[in-house]
Amino acid sequence: MVRRLRRQAGLTQAQLAERAGLGERTIGRIENDRPFDHRRGTVTRLADALGAGPQDRQRLATAFGGDGSGSGGSSDEEVPPPGPNGPPSEPARAHGPLSDEADTLAREIKRRWRREEAQRRVHHPFALPVRWQQVSVGLADRPENTQRLAPGDTSPDVDLSGDLRRVAEVYRRIPSGRLAVLGRAGSGKSILAIRFALDLLEARAWSDRIPVIFSLGSWDPNTIDLRDWLIDRLLRDFPHLARLLPSGKSLAADLLDADLILPVLDGFDEIAEGLRREALEALNRTELRLVLTSRQGEFAEAVREAHAPLASAVVVELCDLALDDLRNYLPRTAPTLRGPADLDEPGSTWDTVLDEAQATRSAGGANLAFALSTPLMIALARTMYSDTPGSSPGELLDTTRFPDAQAIEEHLLAGFVPTVYRRRAPERRDDGRPRSREWDPERAQRWLGYLAHHLVRLDRERQDLAWWELGTSMSRSSRTLIIGFLAGLAFGVTTAIGNLPVDLVATSHGLGFALVRGLVVGLLHGIAAGLLFGLVYWYGSEREAFKPSPVRITLSGGTRRTRGNVAARFVGGTVGGLAVMLILVLIDQYVVGPLGLGDGESGGGLMAAIVFLPGIGLATGLVLGLLALLEAPVRTESAVSPADLLRMDRQNVVFNLLTWALVIGFGVGLFDAITSGPLRGLEVGTVFGLEAAFGAGLGYGLSLTAWGQWVALSRIWLPLTGRLPWALIAFLDDAHQRGVLRQAGAVYQFRHARIQSHLSQTFQERHEPHEPDGPDRHAPPAGPDPTPAT
């Protein structure tokens, strides 16, 4: 209405905003039917600025929730439109400056989960009719509590029946805003969580909370509060929310505290067994509106141990799909064109198989109906038979090969990866390049098995495939040796090469001497540096020091939080630089010199070198302090994928190397220019700058940054030993495109925990006895399902 009147008046949004005394952004929000914080008189100012007539003034007042008097809204809050089942449980609120950030986050989440839902083909040819039934008191709280009734009020019956298409609608009927969804493995809990989030985002005119899906498996309620953990997850998946506000809080914390986030907590059963009671008690200490999913057994056990259900929460249980559901769905997933052989072969189509299963009521048909009673198994069966030419689903009725439903499930799990990696004609893009790489199915299964087993062997983050942690399943000693060797190699090679021009130009010993001295000095310095960097890594690896920080380098300076690290990093860098240089000087004086390889460039012996040490130490501290000063939170409107985060971290390392080269090179060059002349200062400054960048800087990067972890372990050692492919990011992205993995912000996760569990167990049976590197912690005992499933 406002847009129409504005156009009739020939005004732009900026002109209307100026006339009405409102913000241009406010005009945009009004015209796009978004929540905004309007006050008394807004309607009058708009009507006056638009030159509206009496009828238009009346319509504007009514639309704004006023009484039609033309005096503006009747309250200071916006009145939301009614929902499909009557008014919402509470009015939608406007949140001033946070509303724009909330809209940006909502758009980003919607885009992510739409893409994920399309990848899973949830709606092709139509959404499976995932239904549920309400759980009575016991696992669920009392109806009076879930409906927020006052003492003495009666509890009206609330219809909470529905299916996947109406999950958001059912949630709006719950006054407490707390819902727990239970179901067995593969029953569709994660799919329901995605559909719920998308449905709410489509109807944000009714509720301003943004549904954000959190995987609960990594939460330890004994070490971190729920609020802090939610903030950490938001910062990991949406780094632009790290921006600090004038209050000192991050944007993520402000959104959560302003009640603009609706947590969808997926996978309560994936919390460690000994922590579920504490997790339930922590959830009961908050009145935060939330949706929680879990397998029923693990949730029921936590309720029994805590002697209390999830407070004020309605609990529903997902029902198994019936044979009629399969008959309606699976035949429509198969291609309509079949070969001549398919027409004559019995059991070649889903129609004939399901008709036989229903008509004969045989043991094979009963096994098939039970095995395909969950969305996960239906999706696997579709992949293996509907999407694979020449396959015959009739074999699933063979009771000799598949004596029970579990045998069918294991067959579908085992055949999923080989099926999606079957060889096919390469597709090409418009530019002629192949759309995706072809991977050997056997190697792909081994690599995925290693990744799955890597998650099982960790006591934390059992869902998230984070590229910076892929090497942490190796033993601590193995990782230290590899990183120390590579850091020492980088330092030693750089030192050896850097000494060649100095000895050739500044001495008269000749090429042979320069080569021998460079080799000896490089070897000794490399060994010393490798031991030092390895020692630093050994003590720091257990202190969570290697996760990438969602920051970027900006010349405009960082935030108050990052600037607060400048002093500490300056002191640490100065002390560390002094220690390293002192060791190298002692090596040159007391090892290299006695070998007859002294080049006469020590400039006065040991005392002169010691005088030189404070300058090197201060320069090292200045490098680390400067990097801390220039760090700033990442602000991006796009999805943070693993490749995005890796690219950002690699750019940070490149900037780090340049900083090492410029600061160290300039400082040393200036010192030598004052004492020995400009030409000498330029020569020494250049050599020291290059050695600082590719020696100290690269060694620092390999041992103390996430990028270094990635390069040393995931890009060199694990591919070298055959446990991961060389093109790892390309492989993970391709696995996501094939539906084996899903993307959750900056990390990947297996499409389903049962697939992850099966791959891990298969890898352990085939390869674990031959693995040279043991895990940091003991792995859980092998079993049918070592990793809880959602």
Secondary structure, DSSP 8 states (H G I E B T S, - for coil): -HHHHHHHHT--HHHHHHHHT--HHHHHHHHTT------TTHHHHHHHHHT--HHHHHHHHHHTT--SSSS--SSSS-----BTTBS-SS-----TTHHHHHHHHHHHHHHHHHHHHHHHTTTSS-----BEEE--BTTB--HHHHTT--TT----------BGGGHHHHHTT-TT-EEEEE--TTSSHHHHHHHHHHHHHHTTTT---EEEEEEGGG--TTTS-HHHHHHHHHHHH-GGGG-B-TTS-BHHHHHHHTT-EEEEEE-GGGS-GGGHHHHHHHHHT----EEEEE-HHHHHHHHHHHTS-STT-EEEEE----HHHHHHHHHHHS-S---HHHHHSTT-SHHHHHHHHHHH--HHHHHHHHHTSSHHHHHHHIIIIISSTT--GGGGG-TTT--SHHHHHHHHHHHHHHHHT------B-TTSSBSS----HHHHHHHHHHHHHHHHHSSS-SS-B-GGGTTTTS-HHHHHHHHHHHHHHHHHHHHHHHHHHHHHHH-SS-HHHHHHHHHHHHHHHHHHHHHHHHHHHHHHTTTT--S--SEEE-TT---HHHHTTHHHHHHHHHHHHHHHHHHHHHHIIIIIIIIII--S-SSSSHHHHHHHHHHHHHHHHHHHHHHHHHEEE---SS---HHHHHHHHHHHHHHHHHHHHHHHHHHHHHHHHHHH-HHHHHHHHHHHHHHIIIIIIHHHHHHHSHHHHIIIIIIIIHHHTTSS-SSHHHHHHHHHHHTSEEEETTEEEES-HHHHHHHHHHHHHHHGGG-SS--SS------S-SS---
